[in-house]
Amino acid sequence: MHHVIEAATDVATVCCFDPIGLPIDFEQNARTDPRGCLQTLAQEGRLWYQNTGADGSYLFHIYIDENVPSEILERCSDPKTISRFLVPSGQLVACGAEYISGSPQRSSDPRGGPKKYSGEEETCTIPPGEYTFRAWRAEWPEEVFANRMVAALGEEDFNRRQRVGLFQGLVVCGLLLSGVVAVFATLSKTARGALGLTGLLVMWGGIILLLQIIPRLLGRMKSPGSRELEKQIEREMPNVVVQLERLR
């Protein structure tokens, strides 16, 4: 059994847990001593957590009673093991640590807990029970993504996409440079009294309009099929790999 979950965090920490496995007084204890509370729950096998080093979105691949594929395992490092991990209800949540709750739909977090903080589903259903829990961090060099894109698109199509990307980068740099020049030009003309209020509004209105329109036009240079292919390949390259082996 294999599940893919995308989890986001604003506190540079992700976690896995079964909400039913958390103690009733979890939220009260978490407010008093959040780090100590997480450490205690991890020692009791009720929760796993990992500092990510940065905020953002992290892709989980979760394997239940099956081996992690070798091509993924070779990218893994920093293994962590919980010898007895509790999943009493069979609902395993992967989310940012700020969304931990024993009752996700009624979380004290104003954003509503793990089921409500994004459009993605952060829960997978597995057989209830006790497991050996293993987790790794996975890193993927840029050339791995590039090689997979070449394999899917062919070298000629991939090189064409690279040229389009380079052109987009040059355009964006040009826009940023134009913005800097416009700032200094505006300051200079304003200081000399050569630019009235109407001229100032017209100049900056035009610059803002270009900054809004051009990036959108550049984004449409990629076909919908290409964007979907990129997403598909990215979902094959997890940031966090989890393996659960059932004990009973």
C-alpha positions as a Markdown table, in Angstrom:
| # | Residue | x | y | z |
|---|---|---|---|---|
| 1 | Met | 0.0 | 0.0 | 0.0 |
| 2 | His | 1.4 | 3.4 | -1.1 |
| 3 | His | 0.1 | 6.9 | -0.3 |
| 4 | Val | 1.3 | 10.3 | -1.6 |
| 5 | Ile | 0.5 | 13.3 | 0.6 |
| 6 | Glu | 1.6 | 16.9 | 0.2 |
| 7 | Ala | 2.0 | 18.8 | 3.5 |
| 8 | Ala | 2.8 | 22.4 | 4.1 |
| 9 | Thr | 4.4 | 24.1 | 7.2 |
| 10 | Asp | 5.0 | 27.6 | 8.3 |
| 11 | Val | 7.1 | 26.5 | 11.3 |
| 12 | Ala | 9.7 | 24.4 | 9.5 |
| 13 | Thr | 8.4 | 21.2 | 11.1 |
| 14 | Val | 6.3 | 18.4 | 9.6 |
| 15 | Cys | 4.8 | 15.4 | 11.4 |
| 16 | Cys | 2.7 | 12.2 | 11.2 |
| 17 | Phe | 0.1 | 11.1 | 13.7 |
| 18 | Asp | -3.3 | 9.5 | 14.3 |
| 19 | Pro | -5.6 | 12.2 | 15.8 |
| 20 | Ile | -7.3 | 9.5 | 18.0 |
| 21 | Gly | -3.9 | 8.5 | 19.4 |
| 22 | Leu | -3.2 | 12.0 | 20.9 |
| 23 | Pro | -4.1 | 12.5 | 24.6 |
| 24 | Ile | -7.2 | 14.5 | 25.4 |
| 25 | Asp | -5.1 | 17.3 | 27.1 |
| 26 | Phe | -2.7 | 17.5 | 24.1 |
| 27 | Glu | -3.6 | 21.1 | 23.0 |
| 28 | Gln | -3.4 | 22.4 | 26.6 |
| 29 | Asn | 0.1 | 20.8 | 27.0 |
| 30 | Ala | 1.2 | 22.0 | 23.6 |
| 31 | Arg | 0.4 | 25.6 | 24.5 |
| 32 | Thr | 2.4 | 25.3 | 27.7 |
| 33 | Asp | 5.5 | 23.5 | 26.3 |
| 34 | Pro | 5.2 | 22.8 | 22.6 |
| 35 | Arg | 8.6 | 21.3 | 22.0 |
| 36 | Gly | 8.5 | 19.2 | 25.2 |
| 37 | Cys | 5.0 | 18.0 | 24.3 |
| 38 | Leu | 6.2 | 16.8 | 20.8 |
| 39 | Gln | 9.2 | 15.0 | 22.3 |
| 40 | Thr | 6.9 | 13.2 | 24.9 |
| 41 | Leu | 4.5 | 12.1 | 22.2 |
| 42 | Ala | 7.3 | 10.8 | 20.0 |
| 43 | Gln | 8.7 | 8.8 | 22.9 |
| 44 | Glu | 5.3 | 7.3 | 23.5 |
| 45 | Gly | 4.9 | 6.3 | 19.8 |
| 46 | Arg | 2.0 | 8.7 | 19.3 |
| 47 | Leu | 3.6 | 11.1 | 16.8 |
| 48 | Trp | 6.7 | 11.5 | 14.6 |
| 49 | Tyr | 8.0 | 15.0 | 13.8 |
| 50 | Gln | 11.0 | 16.3 | 11.8 |
| 51 | Asn | 12.5 | 19.8 | 11.5 |
| 52 | Thr | 12.8 | 20.6 | 7.8 |
| 53 | Gly | 15.1 | 23.6 | 8.0 |
| 54 | Ala | 12.7 | 25.8 | 6.1 |
| 55 | Asp | 9.0 | 26.6 | 5.7 |
| 56 | Gly | 7.2 | 25.3 | 2.6 |
| 57 | Ser | 5.5 | 22.4 | 1.0 |
| 58 | Tyr | 6.9 | 18.8 | 1.5 |
| 59 | Leu | 5.9 | 15.7 | -0.5 |
| 60 | Phe | 5.4 | 12.5 | 1.6 |
| 61 | His | 5.6 | 9.0 | 0.1 |
| 62 | Ile | 4.1 | 6.6 | 2.7 |
| 63 | Tyr | 4.6 | 2.8 | 2.3 |
| 64 | Ile | 2.5 | 0.4 | 4.4 |
| 65 | Asp | 3.9 | -3.1 | 4.8 |
| 66 | Glu | 6.0 | -2.9 | 1.6 |
| 67 | Asn | 9.6 | -2.0 | 0.8 |
| 68 | Val | 10.6 | 1.5 | -0.3 |
| 69 | Pro | 11.6 | 1.3 | -4.0 |
| 70 | Ser | 15.4 | 1.2 | -4.4 |
| 71 | Glu | 15.5 | 4.2 | -6.7 |
| 72 | Ile | 13.9 | 6.3 | -3.9 |
| 73 | Leu | 15.7 | 4.7 | -1.0 |
| 74 | Glu | 19.1 | 5.6 | -2.6 |
| 75 | Arg | 18.2 | 9.2 | -2.3 |
| 76 | Cys | 17.2 | 8.9 | 1.4 |
| 77 | Ser | 19.3 | 9.9 | 4.4 |
| 78 | Asp | 18.9 | 10.8 | 8.1 |
| 79 | Pro | 16.8 | 7.8 | 9.0 |
| 80 | Lys | 14.6 | 7.9 | 12.1 |
| 81 | Thr | 12.8 | 4.9 | 13.7 |
| 82 | Ile | 10.0 | 4.6 | 16.2 |
| 83 | Ser | 9.8 | 1.0 | 17.2 |
| 84 | Arg | 6.2 | 1.1 | 18.3 |
| 85 | Phe | 4.0 | 3.7 | 16.6 |
| 86 | Leu | 0.3 | 3.8 | 17.4 |
| 87 | Val | -2.4 | 4.2 | 14.7 |
| 88 | Pro | -5.5 | 3.3 | 16.6 |
| 89 | Ser | -8.2 | 4.6 | 14.2 |
| 90 | Gly | -6.3 | 3.9 | 10.9 |
| 91 | Gln | -6.3 | 7.6 | 10.0 |
| 92 | Leu | -2.7 | 8.7 | 9.5 |
| 93 | Val | -2.3 | 12.5 | 9.1 |
| 94 | Ala | 0.8 | 14.2 | 7.6 |
| 95 | Cys | 0.9 | 17.9 | 8.0 |
| 96 | Gly | 2.8 | 20.9 | 9.4 |
| 97 | Ala | 3.4 | 20.8 | 13.2 |
| 98 | Glu | 1.2 | 23.9 | 13.6 |
| 99 | Tyr | -1.8 | 21.9 | 12.6 |
| 100 | Ile | -1.5 | 19.0 | 15.0 |
| 101 | Ser | -4.8 | 18.4 | 16.7 |
| 102 | Gly | -6.7 | 15.5 | 18.4 |
| 103 | Ser | -9.8 | 16.7 | 16.6 |
| 104 | Pro | -8.7 | 18.2 | 13.2 |
| 105 | Gln | -12.1 | 19.6 | 12.2 |
| 106 | Arg | -12.3 | 21.5 | 15.5 |
| 107 | Ser | -8.7 | 22.5 | 16.0 |
| 108 | Ser | -8.0 | 25.5 | 18.2 |
| 109 | Asp | -5.8 | 26.7 | 15.3 |
| 110 | Pro | -7.9 | 29.4 | 13.6 |
| 111 | Arg | -7.0 | 27.9 | 10.2 |
| 112 | Gly | -9.0 | 24.8 | 11.1 |
| 113 | Gly | -6.5 | 21.9 | 11.5 |
| 114 | Pro | -4.9 | 19.6 | 9.0 |
| 115 | Lys | -8.1 | 18.9 | 6.9 |
| 116 | Lys | -8.8 | 22.5 | 6.2 |
| 117 | Tyr | -5.5 | 24.3 | 5.8 |
| 118 | Ser | -5.1 | 23.6 | 2.1 |
| 119 | Gly | -6.9 | 22.0 | -0.9 |
| 120 | Glu | -4.9 | 18.8 | -0.6 |
| 121 | Glu | -6.0 | 15.9 | 1.5 |
| 122 | Glu | -3.5 | 15.3 | 4.3 |
| 123 | Thr | -5.0 | 12.0 | 5.6 |
| 124 | Cys | -4.5 | 8.5 | 4.4 |
| 125 | Thr | -6.4 | 5.4 | 5.6 |
| 126 | Ile | -4.4 | 2.4 | 6.7 |
| 127 | Pro | -5.2 | -0.7 | 8.8 |
| 128 | Pro | -5.5 | 0.3 | 12.5 |
| 129 | Gly | -2.8 | -1.1 | 14.8 |
| 130 | Glu | 0.8 | -0.8 | 16.0 |
| 131 | Tyr | 3.6 | -0.3 | 13.6 |
| 132 | Thr | 7.3 | 0.1 | 13.3 |
| 133 | Phe | 7.7 | 3.6 | 11.9 |
| 134 | Arg | 10.7 | 4.6 | 9.8 |
| 135 | Ala | 11.2 | 8.0 | 8.1 |
| 136 | Trp | 13.9 | 9.5 | 5.9 |
| 137 | Arg | 14.6 | 12.8 | 4.3 |
| 138 | Ala | 15.1 | 12.6 | 0.5 |
| 139 | Glu | 17.1 | 14.9 | -1.7 |
| 140 | Trp | 16.9 | 15.0 | -5.5 |
| 141 | Pro | 19.6 | 16.8 | -7.5 |
| 142 | Glu | 18.3 | 18.9 | -10.4 |
| 143 | Glu | 19.8 | 16.6 | -13.0 |
| 144 | Val | 17.5 | 13.8 | -11.8 |
| 145 | Phe | 14.5 | 15.9 | -12.7 |
| 146 | Ala | 16.1 | 16.9 | -16.0 |
| 147 | Asn | 16.9 | 13.3 | -16.9 |
| 148 | Arg | 13.3 | 12.2 | -16.2 |
| 149 | Met | 12.0 | 15.1 | -18.3 |
| 150 | Val | 14.3 | 14.1 | -21.2 |
| 151 | Ala | 13.1 | 10.5 | -20.9 |
| 152 | Ala | 9.5 | 11.6 | -21.1 |
| 153 | Leu | 9.7 | 14.4 | -23.7 |
| 154 | Gly | 12.7 | 13.4 | -25.8 |
| 155 | Glu | 15.9 | 15.5 | -26.0 |
| 156 | Glu | 14.8 | 17.8 | -28.7 |
| 157 | Asp | 11.6 | 18.9 | -27.0 |
| 158 | Phe | 13.4 | 19.2 | -23.7 |
| 159 | Asn | 16.0 | 21.5 | -25.2 |
| 160 | Arg | 13.3 | 23.6 | -26.7 |
| 161 | Arg | 11.7 | 24.0 | -23.3 |
| 162 | Gln | 15.1 | 25.0 | -21.8 |
| 163 | Arg | 15.5 | 27.7 | -24.4 |
| 164 | Val | 12.0 | 29.0 | -23.6 |
| 165 | Gly | 12.9 | 29.1 | -19.9 |
| 166 | Leu | 16.0 | 31.0 | -20.6 |
| 167 | Phe | 14.0 | 33.6 | -22.7 |
| 168 | Gln | 11.5 | 33.9 | -19.8 |
| 169 | Gly | 14.3 | 34.5 | -17.4 |
| 170 | Leu | 15.8 | 37.3 | -19.6 |
| 171 | Val | 12.5 | 39.0 | -19.9 |
| 172 | Val | 11.9 | 38.9 | -16.1 |
| 173 | Cys | 15.4 | 40.4 | -15.5 |
| 174 | Gly | 14.7 | 43.0 | -18.1 |
| 175 | Leu | 11.4 | 43.9 | -16.3 |
| 176 | Leu | 13.2 | 44.2 | -13.0 |
| 177 | Leu | 16.0 | 46.4 | -14.5 |
| 178 | Ser | 13.3 | 48.6 | -16.2 |
| 179 | Gly | 11.6 | 49.0 | -12.8 |
| 180 | Val | 14.9 | 50.1 | -11.2 |
| 181 | Val | 15.6 | 52.6 | -14.0 |
| 182 | Ala | 12.0 | 53.9 | -13.7 |
| 183 | Val | 12.4 | 54.5 | -10.0 |
| 184 | Phe | 15.6 | 56.6 | -10.5 |
| 185 | Ala | 14.1 | 58.4 | -13.5 |
| 186 | Thr | 11.0 | 59.3 | -11.5 |
| 187 | Leu | 13.0 | 60.6 | -8.5 |
| 188 | Ser | 15.2 | 62.7 | -10.8 |
| 189 | Lys | 12.3 | 64.2 | -12.7 |
| 190 | Thr | 10.3 | 64.8 | -9.6 |
| 191 | Ala | 13.2 | 66.6 | -8.0 |
| 192 | Arg | 13.6 | 68.9 | -11.0 |
| 193 | Gly | 9.8 | 69.4 | -11.2 |
| 194 | Ala | 9.7 | 68.1 | -14.7 |
| 195 | Leu | 7.1 | 65.4 | -14.0 |
| 196 | Gly | 3.7 | 66.4 | -12.9 |
| 197 | Leu | 1.2 | 64.3 | -10.9 |
| 198 | Thr | -0.6 | 63.1 | -14.1 |
| 199 | Gly | 2.7 | 62.1 | -15.8 |
| 200 | Leu | 3.8 | 60.2 | -12.6 |
| 201 | Leu | 0.5 | 58.3 | -12.4 |
| 202 | Val | 0.6 | 57.4 | -16.1 |
| 203 | Met | 4.3 | 56.2 | -15.9 |
| 204 | Trp | 3.8 | 54.0 | -12.9 |
| 205 | Gly | 0.4 | 52.7 | -14.1 |
| 206 | Gly | 2.1 | 51.5 | -17.3 |
| 207 | Ile | 4.9 | 49.8 | -15.4 |
| 208 | Ile | 2.5 | 48.1 | -13.0 |
| 209 | Leu | 0.4 | 46.9 | -15.9 |
| 210 | Leu | 3.4 | 45.4 | -17.7 |
| 211 | Leu | 4.6 | 43.7 | -14.5 |
| 212 | Gln | 1.2 | 42.1 | -14.2 |
| 213 | Ile | 0.6 | 41.1 | -17.8 |
| 214 | Ile | 4.0 | 39.9 | -19.1 |
| 215 | Pro | 4.6 | 37.1 | -16.5 |
| 216 | Arg | 1.2 | 35.7 | -17.2 |
| 217 | Leu | 1.8 | 35.7 | -20.9 |
| 218 | Leu | 5.2 | 34.0 | -20.3 |
| 219 | Gly | 3.5 | 31.4 | -18.2 |
| 220 | Arg | 1.2 | 30.4 | -21.0 |
| 221 | Met | 4.1 | 29.6 | -23.3 |
| 222 | Lys | 4.1 | 26.2 | -21.6 |
| 223 | Ser | 1.4 | 23.9 | -22.8 |
| 224 | Pro | -1.0 | 22.5 | -20.2 |
| 225 | Gly | 0.3 | 19.0 | -21.0 |
| 226 | Ser | 3.9 | 20.1 | -20.2 |
| 227 | Arg | 2.8 | 21.5 | -16.9 |
| 228 | Glu | 1.0 | 18.3 | -16.0 |
| 229 | Leu | 4.0 | 16.3 | -16.9 |
| 230 | Glu | 6.2 | 18.4 | -14.6 |
| 231 | Lys | 3.8 | 17.9 | -11.7 |
| 232 | Gln | 3.6 | 14.2 | -12.4 |
| 233 | Ile | 7.4 | 13.8 | -12.3 |
| 234 | Glu | 7.7 | 16.0 | -9.2 |
| 235 | Arg | 5.2 | 13.7 | -7.4 |
| 236 | Glu | 7.6 | 10.8 | -8.0 |
| 237 | Met | 10.3 | 12.6 | -6.1 |
| 238 | Pro | 9.4 | 12.8 | -2.4 |
| 239 | Asn | 11.0 | 15.0 | 0.2 |
| 240 | Val | 10.0 | 12.7 | 3.1 |
| 241 | Val | 9.8 | 8.9 | 2.8 |
| 242 | Val | 7.8 | 6.9 | 5.5 |
| 243 | Gln | 7.6 | 3.2 | 5.9 |
| 244 | Leu | 5.3 | 1.5 | 8.4 |
| 245 | Glu | 5.5 | -2.2 | 9.1 |
| 246 | Arg | 2.6 | -3.7 | 11.1 |
| 247 | Leu | 3.4 | -5.3 | 14.4 |
| 248 | Arg | -0.1 | -6.3 | 15.3 |
